[in-house]
Amino acid sequence: MEQLSISSTDGASAASSGMSLKSRRAALTAAVFLMATSAIGPGFITQTATFTTKLGAAFAFAILSSIVIDFVVQLNIWRIVTLTRMRASDLANAAIPGAGYLLAVLVIVGGLFFNIGNIGGTGLGINAMIGLDPKIGGAISAVLSIGIFLSKRAGMAVDRFIIFAGILMIALTLYVAIVSAPPVGEALFQTFLPATVDFATITTIVGGTVGGYITYSGAHRLLDKGTVGIENLGAVNRAALTGIAVTGVMRYVLFLAVLGVVASGVVIDVSGKGANPAAQAFEAAAGDVGMRIFGIILWAAAITSVIGAAYTSVSFLTIFKQDLSERARNIATVIFIAVSLLFYVIITTPPAQMLVFVGGLNGLILPIGLSIFIYAAWARSDLMGGYRYPRWLLVLGVLACVLTWYMGYKSIGPIFALLTA
């Protein structure tokens, strides 16, 4: 219990963990943007356009629900990983023997599906920017992602690229949201009192923003950077909250951008083969410039998600081989991206439809991993050095578990129906 008396101030915690203040801030920033850009991927952009067209201002409630669930999930996951100094799969195995292997397989398979959609998103983005065939654009983006992981300073390259792309996305989306002139008052009203509540929609959005691999992306980045232990807990909590705030603002701004177009009476095609509802919305809002801006936003969101999905999914491989070096993991990440590209080229499902489906699939994976983590926090304090876990956070975690299990049960049929729609 001596650990509990360590100072939580920035200087003291940095010193006690052997990290400089600058290094620790860089690690936290990288984790925040990895989580945020993974959560604001091409799936969420496509889902937002699709569901805003379907539900109108009532979709704001789904966004609020996803932010609340995101808050509970990320705060618990980041805290537990930091305290145990263990990857999610290792922690799951320690808490419930064999559970780590199950979680690893689910996350890796879910991450692979998600990455197929992410590569499709890069193709759609380049197509909107310059008219290039989506398959070719996806291949070019995948090769670029592979190049980043093959570089000698892959870790720094990943961090800098993701931070730059994240800032670019937020700035451009804010511009389009202002131009589209959405009915903000109606959106705010239905954020809390929606005209329609659609569980399949909420599950899909939650899955696309905090499901599957996304839940663990920022936490595993902190682990790799050495920002762990109770001495870093205060900073980790602030970083988690910052990441949730960034993603929440971005989600809502994107929703407003599309809502402004829908409210103006523009009809957006969400069912036609090859339909790209988000591109239609941005073009309607700002003309040809809007289409190009959309292309940049979608490409940036997609390629950062390709990187995040590959990095996080491969981080789960350590459960099968504990002594994987960083170089070996980078090579495995390259292979993961290459396999994702191969499937993307082969699969005939329209990219936009695939992006909506994979969000739902990850939403079905979410309650399994969350349940394991909440059990570990509740019954295995020994894994956290005897740390007394906050009861209020545990209660919220249990409620989030129950809610995600219920939403998954209600939504499994409609989600898989997306593949045959």
Disulfide bonds with the S-S distance in Angstrom:
none
